[in-house]
Amino acid sequence: MINDVFFPADILIPEVEYPEKWSVIACDQFSSESDYWERVRANTGDEPSALNMIIPEAYLDGINEDKAAEIICAAMNDYAGRGLFREIKDSFIYVERTLPDGHVRRGLVGAVDLDRYSFSGGSFDILASEGTLLDRLPARIRVRRSALLELPHIMAFIGDTDKIVIEPLSDKTDALPVLYDFDLMEGGGHIKGMQVQGNEARAVISAMRALREKSRPLMVIGDGNHSLAAAKVFWDELKQNLNETERKHHPARLALLEINNVYDPAITFEAIHRIVFGTDPAEFTSAFEKAMPKGVDYDFQWITGDRSGSIGLLADCIGGALAVMQKFLDSYAADTGCRVDYIHGLDSVTRLAKDPGNVGLILPTMDKSELFATVASGGVFPKKSFSVGHAKDKRYYLECRAIRRGLAAL
């Protein structure tokens, strides 16, 4: 490999009769709303679906993870054995995602070099945006050890103020072969993917090299931090038994993801709110207000079934304010036995907060300029600090890539 970070890849596209049944939203969405996933299961039925290759977090508390990993790998084997995929060789995929509000988010699917990524900070080209919870990695690593394929929902940001990497492709769509074009389920909008190869792919690589000269880090992982961290841990484990040539060319060294320009007008950051289950709302809100450093920098709101309020926090940056809040929540949950969940969408947190024994925390929204500034300074955001848009805006599973040698053509 040459000294690059982002590469075209051999990407697998499902050739299925109902692509809208294949493509399902990221597994960490609607984690307290099992009814959403029940609708998805009813919708997909017996048709081939990415649903059979993921574990929705809504079900994590009630499953055997070893058994779930076996089921996921069996589904991958079945789909690959049936010749379900078409391989797009040595290409990027230019993606236009029409969001539910009508805005079009532009992205580029390709592969990153895991040797140039760290979820622990440092002078790497690719860095995590949030703190990594090591106890969330083993289940993901277990799947990856046995899996034929990777099926990513990872989104990475580049800070391309001059818009030289992704945006030029929007003027060339008439010349790019269309790979998929369909409506997403559950009101997720529409997605269209086009193959980028040859001269257009080389132009992307050249633009990324130019961007790398002026932007450190080159990428910040905006969504799917733990999935990419698991891929990294697995690769670091695997490469210990490989020689230098094998390390250069092993498919597990790369990880498939979508890059987006943080300065794309369609990119918005939404706060990921908190719900506290199984607590005394009055005791919780009193403890929360006492523990927080008072100030006017960032405003946090709390709501219960019949009460609401807000508290201003003193902090140098939003990452610092969120870290103080999260430290309190973790400590309070450990002391009292309550459960904390992470909720996308103001409507969802408001509805859940109405139930007895629940409290909702509504977090402030981050400005785009704070993302790269925080990470470049050596900081990370606490877990589940922000979301790329609303819950339904998140990336849906669609493309795959082989991560085991000898499986280049399925």
Buried (B, 14 or more C-beta within 10 A) or exposed (E): EEEBBBBBBBBBBBEBEBBBBBBBBBBBBBBBBBEBBEBBBEBBEEBBBBBBBBBBBBEBEEEEBEEBBBBBBEBBBEBBEEEBBEBBEEBBBBBBBBBBEEBBBBBBBBBBBBBBBBBEEEEBBBBBBBBBEEEBBEBBBBBBBBBBBBBBBBBBBBBBEEBBBBBBBEEEEEEBEEBBEBEBBBEBBBBBBBBBBEEBBEBBBEBBBBBBEEBBBBBBBBBBBBBBBBBBBBBEEBBEEBEEEEBEEBBBBBBBBBBBBBBBEBBBBBBBBBBBBEBEBEEBBEBBBEBBEEEEBBBBBBBBBEEBEEBBBBBEBBBBBBBBBBEBBEEBBEEBEBBBBBBBBBEBBBBBBEEEBBBBBBBBEBEBEBBBBBBBEEBBBBBBBBBBBBBBBBBBBBBBBBBEEEBEEB
